[in-house]
Amino acid sequence: MRPSSADAAREAGLEILDRSQSRELLTVDCSGVGSSDSAGLAVLIDLLANATKQGRTVQFFNLPPGIVAAAKISDVDTILGI
């Protein structure tokens, strides 16, 4: 079974978070995301939750319109800094 794009993005994000030695702000630029849906939103929320557990702060940039819309509908836009 091939992992979904969301699964791959989640694993990549968690790997970067775990590999980082710095406690500085982690910035995530989503400008390369072509299409998005609620699965993409779930990935960002999961990354944010894992960063928070590690005492890290995450800031998202260039969020795709689909994620922004899903975040507003789900009332989680403020935690993502939208």
C-alpha positions in Angstrom: 0.0 0.0 0.0 1.4 3.4 -1.0 1.2 6.2 1.6 -1.0 9.2 0.8 0.5 12.6 0.2 -0.8 13.6 3.7 0.9 10.6 5.3 4.2 11.5 3.6 3.9 15.1 4.5 3.2 14.2 8.1 6.2 11.9 8.3 8.5 14.5 6.7 7.3 17.2 9.1 7.7 15.0 12.2 11.2 14.0 11.0 12.3 17.6 10.6 10.8 18.5 14.0 12.6 15.6 15.7 15.9 16.2 13.8 16.0 19.9 14.7 18.3 20.6 17.7 17.1 24.2 17.9 14.3 25.4 20.1 13.8 28.4 17.8 10.6 29.0 15.9 9.9 26.4 13.3 8.6 28.0 10.1 6.6 25.9 7.6 6.2 27.3 4.0 3.3 25.6 2.3 3.7 27.4 -1.0 4.7 24.1 -2.7 1.4 22.5 -1.8 -0.6 22.1 -5.0 -3.9 20.9 -3.6 -5.2 20.4 -0.2 -8.1 19.2 1.9 -9.0 18.3 5.4 -6.2 15.7 5.4 -3.7 18.5 4.9 -5.3 20.5 7.7 -5.0 17.4 10.0 -1.3 17.2 9.1 -0.7 20.8 10.1 -2.6 20.4 13.4 -0.7 17.2 14.2 2.7 18.9 13.5 1.6 21.8 15.7 0.6 19.4 18.5 3.9 17.6 18.4 5.9 20.8 18.3 3.9 22.1 21.3 4.7 18.9 23.2 8.4 19.6 22.6 8.1 23.2 23.7 8.4 24.5 20.2 6.5 27.2 18.3 5.4 26.7 14.7 4.4 29.4 12.2 2.8 28.5 8.9 3.1 30.6 5.7 1.5 30.5 2.3 -1.3 28.2 3.4 -3.4 26.9 0.4 -6.9 28.2 0.1 -8.4 24.7 0.7 -6.6 24.5 4.1 -7.6 28.0 5.1 -11.2 27.3 4.2 -11.2 24.0 6.1 -9.5 25.6 9.1 -12.1 28.4 9.3 -15.0 25.9 8.9 -13.5 23.7 11.6 -12.9 26.8 13.8 -9.2 26.0 14.2 -7.9 28.9 12.1 -6.7 30.9 15.1 -4.4 28.0 16.4 -2.8 28.0 12.9 -2.3 31.7 12.9 -4.8 32.4 10.1 
